[in-house]
């Protein structure tokens, strides 16, 4: 049988979640195959392609040119989104293939199949070979997705994502704002000490400089959470600056030996790769506050920024004048970010030790309030003594300094928990007036606007969140959530980006699954539910997701196995969880239980447009009680003042 060799662009497509669907509903799975074929085959022919074969739920096609292959893939995804019954992953590669008896073989075929497997749901991934060929096509927009070693492929593959358009003709990608002239990333200071236990000090210095600079209103400063992803990185300055979208990068090192310090710092213009300023400092531990202030002021001077009197005073402040108490604070911050029960109990001890050294102190009190609040929220919601302690310590901090940023943040979260969204909003706003780049305050204010049904008004804040925290998935989850009112489908790309940034995280898996269910894309959500259940089987939100999954699959009996007293207790202690549990009961048509849970959640959660449009509530949205709840939500939202 004759063989020929030729250069071809190979396209593979695959239905997301098809295997799980086949196991649950064979008839529906076959229906989707038919729809998939009806969508794809005419498009392949339209763009001069050859329909090679179907491989289960996958399709293989070849094209003479990469532009035809990519254009066909874009059209297929657009039509698939219009049908809104399932999602596809698509991969494209160009290379030499062997053609025999209407089939094709070769490494290019294998590579295209592996690229398809690596693509995120709903996306088109292409190889670097394809990228080079379409980069000058004005109608095709791409972005680098990732580099990965693929199965049976020797070298790591660089893959690019083809950007799709939404109904308004806009790219469905989170386009970063143009780089601000006054934007800086403070990289983690390298610990040059022989003792790795001194890491807390170098990290602490990094965070304190970030804190100083973030209070300068004319300067955009990348937050700690994104910055710490570069700890120990070998990436070049220009690459780092590109990832976080800044013009300037500060890097430095700390050598701490006993009471002696040596600190180096240099400010680099990433665009020209030139040094704007550099300095070395030698001193003792007691000099650290002066050195920290000198570094911050040198950056401000190098960027030719003029400080307001308030900003000038803030940079000069010494919130903890005793160096040993300050070390307790730095160690406490490092422990806090570990997030475990044991580490947070260590935080309590360290902060109390600091108070024992320095006496009443605003920052130590505020940090105790912050730790108590999140211990209550994350570790033990049943013990309200931690919540009461949080309020008490915030009050002590305010008594010493009415402008305590961290105390305002603690107050904002406390008011939020009590359902007083207006007071919560005011607290977070006060924090941002003092520290306009404060990540905690910005996140809190976004949450309040979302809960109060003001998500449209919060869009600029969502964009600011991504600006200062561009490498954290939660920033994109918050931005996606801000489309609750206008249509959650528009926000779906943000949830997908968050998941793509950290696909192993149960949080990103849980959020993307929820978003898919809100959009009616259930088949895409089910595999994510299974992933969460594998990693965190005992998590309350896992059980809620399993409850919802089986309800959506019309398996009421199995869904009710998750309707436990444990979930009822969680709902009583968490209004947000109560809302999600209401969705579960609504899906299985347990109307009164769903309405009870929804009513309770609406004590602090009343985005009435989203609630009234939520397709998971379709079994209860004609109930008079539901309509009354929506009227109440609309009134509460209207009364809320931005």
N, C-alpha and C positions, 0 to 999 in steps of 0.2 A: 504494500500500500504506500503511495507516494506521500512524502513529507515536504513541506516548504518552511523556510524560516523568514520571518518578517518582523519589523518593528511595529509594536502596537501599544495602545493605551488600554489597560485592563481595568475594568470596574467590577467590584464586588459589592453587593448589597445584602443586608441581613435584617430581619424583623426583630426588634428588641423584645425580649421576654417571651419568645415564641415557644420555647421548650416547656416553660412552666404552664403556659396556656394550653398546650397540647395535653398535658397531664390532667388539667382541670376541666377542659371543655373542648373535646375533640372536634365537634361540629363547628363551633365558632372558629377554631383554629383553621379549619379547611376553608371557611368563608373568607378569612383574612388572606389566605394564600391566593384565592381567586381575585380579590380586590387588588392585592399587590401586583399580580400579573397584569390586570387590566390597566393599572396606572403605568407600569414601567415599560411594557412591550412597545406601545405606540411611541413613547418618548425616545427609546433607544433607536427605533427606526427613523424618527423625525430628525435625529442628529447623526444620521449615516452610520449607525452602529450595527453590530451583529449580536443577536441574542444567542449566546452560546448554549447555556443550559441552566436549569434550576437544580439547586442542591438543597433539598429540604425546603427551608424557608429562605434560602439564599438564592441570589441570581448572579450569574457571571455573564458579562458582555464585553466586547472589544470594540475599539474605535481606531480609525486611522490617525486621528490627531488628538492631542491632549485637550485642546480647547473644546472640541466636540464632546469629549468624555466629561469634562467638568461642567459644561453647559447642560448636558443631559442630567447629570447628578443634581444640579441646582433645581432644574425643572421637576425632577422626581420628588425631591424633598418638599418643594413648594406645593405640589399636588397632594402629597401625603399629608401635609399640614392642613390643607383644605378639607380633606376627607375626615381627618381627626379621629381615626380608628386605631392607629398604631404608629410606632416610630421606627425609623430605619437608621442603621449605621451604614455608611458608604466609605469604601476605600478605593483609591485609584493610584496606579503605578504604570510607568512606561518602561518597556524593555523588549528585548528580542524574545520571540516565542516560536514554538514549533507548531505548525498547523497540520493536523492529520484527521481525515474523515469528519470534518466539521467541528472538531474539538481543538483545544489549544493546550500546550504544556510549556513548562519551563520555569526558571527562577522568578521571572516577572509575575507569573500567575501566583506563585506562593507568596511573594512580597505583597501584592495587592490584597490577598486574602488576609494576611497578618495585619496590614494597615487598617483594614475594615474592622477587625476584631479589637484594635486599639482605640478606635474612634469612640467618642462619647455618644450617648443616645441622641438622635436627631441631627447628627453632624456629618460633614463630609471631610475626611482626612485625605491628604495627598502626599506623595513622597517629594523629596527635595528635587528629584529629576523633573517631576511634573511642575513643581513650583517655579523652577527656572524657565520653563516654557510658557507659563501663563502670567509671569510677573509684569509683563508689559501690556497685558490686555486690560483696557480701561474698564471693562464691564465685569471683571473678575477680581474680587478683593480677598486677600488671604492674610493670615497671621500665623506666626510660629506657635505650634501647639505643645510639642514635647519631643525629647529624644529618648529612644527606648531600644533595648535589645529585643528583637522579635524572634520567635521560635523558628529555628532552622535558617536563620539569617546571620551570617558571621559578624558583620559590623553593625554597631548601633545605627538606627535609622532616625533621621530628623524628619518630623512630620509637621505638616501645616494644615490649618483648618480653613476651608472656604467659607467666607461669611455670606450668610443669606440676607435677604431683604424682608422687612415686615410689610404689612398691607399699606403703610404710608410711604413705602419706598425707601425707608431708612435701614441702614445696616443693623442687623440684630446682634451687635457687639457693643460691649461697654466701652465706648471710645473715651480715652482719657482726655482731660482738658489739656490745651497747650501748656507746655512747661512754663511755670511761673518763673519770672526772673529772680524772684526772691524765694527760693525753695531749697530746703536742705535736708539731707539724711545724715544723722549722727550714727556712724557705725559703732558696733560694740567695741569698746576699748579692749585691746589685747592685754591679758594678764601675763606680764613678763616675770612675775615672781616665781621662785622655785616651788612654792607651795600652792597646789591647785585649790586649796581651801580658801585662798584669797580671791577666788573668782567673784565672790559677792561684792568685793570692793570695786573691781573694774566695771562690773555690770552696774553697780550702784552709781558710779561716776557718770557712766553713759546716760542712765535714766535721769539723773539730776540735771545734766546739761540739756537733755531733751526737754525736761520740765521748764528750765529757765527760758529756753528759746521759744517754746510753744506759747509763752505768754506775750510774745512780741506780735502785735496784731498784723503787722505788714509782712510777716514771715510765715510761710507754710512749712511745717515741720512734720516729718513722717513719725508716726507713733511707735512706741516701744514694741508692740506686738509684731509689727512688720519688720522692724529693724533687727530683732533678735533672730529672725530666720537667716541672717547673714553671719551669725556667730561662727567663727572658724572657717568661713568661706574662702575659696581661692579665686573667686570671680574678680574680674578687673573692675576698676572704678567706673569706667564708662558703661559697662554692662549692668552694674548695680543701679546706677543713676537712671538708666533706661527702664529697668524693671519697676522702679518706684516713681518714675516721672519727675525727677528733680534736676536742678542745674548744678547744685553744689553738694559735695560730700565731705564730711569731717571724719577723719580717722585718727587713731592715736593708740597709745599704750600706757600701761601703769606698771611700775615696779615698786612693790611695797616690801621692805625688809625691816622688820621690827617697827620702829617709830619713824623710819625714813621713807621718803617718797621721791620717785622720779616719774614725771608725767610728760609725755610728748604729744603734740597735737598738730595736725596740718589740715588746712581747708583747701579743697581741690575743685577747680572749675571742670566739671566732667565733659563739657562741650569741647574745650581746647586741651584738656588733660594737663592743665598748668596749675601750679601751686599759687594760691592767692595769699596765703599766710601760713607760717609755721612757727612753732616755739617749743622750747624745752623748759621744764620747771623742776627745780630741786627744792626740797623742803622736808618738813616733818608732817605727821598726821594732822597736827593743829593748823597747818597751812592749807589743808585741802579746800576749805571754804573759799579762801582767797584765790586759789588756783582755779577753782571751778568758775568763780565770778570773772576772772581775767579771760578765761577761754571764751565764755559766753559774750563778754563785751568785745573781745577781739573779732569775733565773727560778725557781730552787729556792725562794728566799725568797718570791717573789710567789705561788707555788702552795702556800706554807705546808708544805713538805716538810721532814722532819728527816733529815739525812744521818747515815749510820753513820760511825764513825771511819775505816773503810777508804775509803768514798766521798769523805769530806772530803779525805783524803790524795791520792786519785787526781785530784781536780779541781785540787789545788794542785801537782801534779807538772809538771815541765818536762822532758819526755823528750828534747828536743834543745836544750841551753842556748844554743848558738851560733846567732844569727839567720840567718846566711848558710848554715849547714848545714841549718837548718830550711827555708829557701827551696829548697834542693836537694831536700829530702824532699817538699815540696808540689808542685814541678814533676814529680818522679818519680811521684807519685800520679796526677797529671793524665795523664801519658804512659801509665801502666799501664792506665788505663781505655780507651785506644784499642784495645788488644788485638792490634796487628799485630807482626810480627817486628821491624820497624825501631823501633817505639815502645818495645818491651820492651828492646831493646838500648840505647836512650837511657836507660831506667830504670837499667840497670846502671851506666852512666857517671855519671849524676847522683848515685846513692847512693854510689859510690866517691868522687866529689868531696866529698860531705858528710862521709864518714869522714876524708878528708884534711884537712878543716877542723876537725873536732871530736875526732878520735881514736875509739877503741872506743866504740860507742854501741848500746844495746839495740834501739832502734826501727829504726835504719838496718840493723843486722844482720838483724833479723826481717823487714824489708821486702825485703832481698836474698834471704832464704830463700823468702819468698812468691813473689817474681818468678821465681826459679830453678825453683820447683816448677811454676808455671803455664806457664813457657816449655817445660818438659819435657812437660807434659800437652797443651798446645795447639799448640806450634810444632814440636817435634822429640822424639818419643817414643823414637827410636832412640839418642839420645845421653844415656846415663845419668849423664854427668858433671854435668848440670844437677840431676838428682835428688839426687845425692850432695852437691852444693853446697848445696841447700836444707836438707838435714839438718845440714850443718856450720854454716851460718849460724844456724839455729835453736838449735843447741847453744851458739854464742857468745853469742846473746841471753840464753839461760837462765843462762849463767855470770854475766852482769851483773845479771839480774833474773829470779828463778825464777817471778815472777808476770806475765811478759810475755804478754799476751793474743794478740798476733799470732804469737809463737813457738809457743804452744799450738795455734793454728790450723794453722800449718805442720806441726807434729808430728802433728796429727790426720790431715792429708791424706797425709803420708808413711807413717804406719802403715797407713792405708787402702790405699794403693798396694801395700804389701807383704803385704796379706792379714791383717794383725793387727787385726781389727775391734775386739777388746776394748780394746787399747791406744789405738786411734783414738777410740773412744767416750770413754775416760777423758780424753783430751786435750781434746776438744771440750767436755766437761762442765766441765773446769777453766776453760776460757776463758769459758764462760757464767756460772760462779760469780762471776767478776770483772766481766764485762760482759754482763749478762742480755739486752741487746737486740742483741748482736753478730750481724749478718746472716751472716757467713762461718761462724761457729761453729754457728749454728742450722742452716744449710743442710747443713753437714758432718755434724752429728749425725743429722739426718733421713736423709741418704744411708746412714749406717752402720746405722741401725735397719731401713731398707728392705732393705739387702743381707743383714742378719742374720735376716730373717724375722720382725721384730718390728714390722711396720707398724701393727698395731692399737694397740700401746702408744704409738706416736708420734703418734697423732691430735691430742692437745693441742698438741704442738710444731708440727704442720702448721697448726693454727689460729693459733698465735702468729706463724708465718712470714707468714701473710696479713695479720695485724694490723700488723706492722711494715713490711711491703713490699707494700702493697695494689695497687700499680700495675705490678708486675712479673709478667709471664706465668709465669716459673719458679716463683714462689710457689704458683701454682695447679696447675702441673704436678706439683710435689712433693706437694701435698695430694691430687691425684687418684691419684698412685702409691701412696698409703697405703691404698688400697682393694684392693691386690693380694691380700691374704689373704681379705677378706670377700666380694670379688666386684668385679672391675674395672669392670663395668657401672655400679656405683654411683659410681665415680670419674669416669666419662666426662664429666659436665657440667663438671668442673674443667678437663679437657683442652680442651673446647670453649670455655670461657671464656678460657683462655690464648690459644688461636688467635684468638678474636674480638678480643682486646686488640691483637694484632699479627699479622694474617693474612698479611703479606708475609714474615714471618720463616721461614727454612728450618727453624729449631729447632722452632717451634710447629707447623709443617706436618708435620715428621717425627714429633713426639711424638703428634699427634692421629691421624695415619695408623696408627701403631703401636697406639694404643689402640683404634681401630676394628677392626683385625685381631684383637686379643686378644678383642674382644667379638663377633667373627664378622660384623661389618658391613663386609664387604670392599668392596662397591660404593661406600660412602662414603669409603673410604680411597684407592681407586685414583686419583681426580683429584688428591689431595694429593701422591701420589708423583710424578705428572707435573709438578706445580708445583715441587717440590724439584729435580727433574732439570733443569728449565729454568733455575733460578737457579744451582745448584751442581752441574753435571754431573760434576765430577771428585772430589767429596767421597766419602770411603769409605762414609759412611752413606747417601748417595744410591744408590750401587751396591748396597749391601745391601738397600735398600728395593725397587729394581727387581728384584733377584734374588727377593725375597719376593713381589712383585706377580705376576710371571710364573709363579712356582710355584703361587700360589693360583689362577691362571687355568688351571692344568693344562698350561702350556706349558713343560715341563721343558727342552726343547732351548734355548729362548731364555733361560730363567733361568740355565742353566749357562754362558752367555756372560759372566756376571758372576762366575763362580767362578774368580777370578784369584789369582795368587800375591800380588798387592797386598793383597787382602782377608785372605789367610792371615797376612801379616806384621802387618797391623793387628790381627788377632785375637790374635796372640802378644804384642803390646805393650799390649793393652787387654782386660782380662777382660770388661768390659761389652760390648764389640763382639763378643767371642767368643760370648757368650750369644745375641746377635741373629743371628749367622751360623749358630749351631746351629739356630735356628728355621727359617732358610731351607733348610738341608739336610734337616731333619725333614719339612718340607712337601713336598719332592720325593722323599721316601722314601729318601734316602741315609742309612741308619740309623747305620752305624759312624762316618761323618764327623760326623754330628750329635752322637752320643754323645761322641766325642773332644773336640769343641769345648765341649760342655756340661760335661764333667768338668773341663776346664781353667778355664772361667769360674767354676766352683763353688769354686775356691780362695778367692775372696773374695765370691762371690755365691750365697747359699743360702737364699732365701725359699721353703722347700720347699712350702708350701701353694700359692703361686702357680705354682711350677714344675710341680707335680703336676696342677694344674687347667688349665694353659695349653693351649688348644685347638690351638695351632700344633704341639704335640708329640704330637698324637693318633696319628701313625704310629709313634711309638717308645715310647709310655707303657706298652705291654704287654711290652716287652723286659725281660729279667731284669736286664740292666745298668742300665737306667733305674730300675728298682725299687730296686736297690742304691744308686744315686746318691741317690735320694730318702730312703732310710734314713739315709745319711750326712749329708745336708742337715738332716734332722730332728734328728739327734744334735748337730750343730754349732750349730743354732739353740737347742736346749734348753740347751746349755752356755754360751751367750752371756748375760752378766749385764747387765741394764739399769742 
